[in-house]
């Protein structure tokens, strides 16, 4: 294992820490900037690991987050066409660099996550986040992003726990 591998793991750790901190931020605009930082670190990690499908996914996410940040700063709603625009960009960019079956995972995750954050059901959101985390576990294993894999395992576990808790609460309300 070379120094690029270890630097990639360190950047993955930085990305995970920034991501965790971002969830403690209350203002949407500040949260979005922390997410940009997380995506920058993840992007650098994936670049060092030659995982170009995920790198492009992060670049598109950064652009999307900056658009959303600008709208949040102006207290302006994000127009629906942006969802379609960034979904289309994720597909086109992802297909441009597909070199293996697992290189399709970042495309699928981008589409699922975009839908998950667009719709209103909290239960469905958490279930789709769990699915996205599961897909990132597979992808991160395949590209040797081991720190990100561990983070994805934790995220999957937490999202699955949230889904089970929400389902139980819904059953109790219905009873």
Beta strands, then each sheet from edge to edge (+ up, - down):
end
